[in-house]
């Protein structure tokens, strides 16, 4: 094998490794943001429920 072929193989391996790391990072950050969004929504629902219970009718 020539040097160019080896360089091509290593660059392809580095590229695919980078895609793997990016995929893992994006999956983790997406999951974290979904969790934060659901937590925020739950907190808003509780706050709204407390406010309606405090107001006299």
C-alpha positions in Angstrom: 0.0 0.0 0.0 1.2 3.5 -0.7 1.5 6.4 1.6 -1.5 8.1 0.0 -3.7 5.0 0.6 -2.7 4.9 4.3 -3.3 8.6 4.7 -6.8 8.2 3.1 -7.6 5.3 5.4 -6.5 7.3 8.5 -8.4 10.4 7.5 -11.5 8.3 6.9 -11.1 6.7 10.3 -10.7 10.1 11.9 -13.7 11.4 10.1 -15.9 8.6 11.2 -14.7 8.8 14.7 -15.5 12.5 14.7 -19.0 11.7 13.5 -19.4 9.1 16.3 -18.4 11.6 18.9 -20.6 14.3 17.5 -23.6 11.8 17.4 -23.0 10.9 21.1 -22.7 14.5 22.1 -25.9 15.6 20.2 -27.8 12.7 21.6 -26.8 13.5 25.2 -27.5 17.2 24.8 -30.9 16.6 23.2 -31.8 14.2 26.0 -30.7 16.7 28.6 -32.7 19.5 26.9 -35.8 17.3 26.7 -35.5 16.5 30.4 -35.1 20.3 31.2 -38.1 21.1 29.1 -40.3 18.5 30.8 -39.1 19.7 34.2 -39.9 23.3 33.4 -43.3 22.3 32.0 -44.1 20.3 35.2 -43.0 23.2 37.4 -45.2 25.6 35.4 -48.2 23.3 35.8 -47.7 23.1 39.6 -47.3 26.9 39.8 -50.5 27.4 37.9 -52.4 24.8 40.0 -51.2 26.5 43.2 -52.3 29.9 42.0 -55.8 28.7 41.1 -56.1 27.1 44.5 -55.1 30.3 46.3 -57.6 32.6 44.5 -61.1 32.7 46.1 -64.0 32.2 43.8 
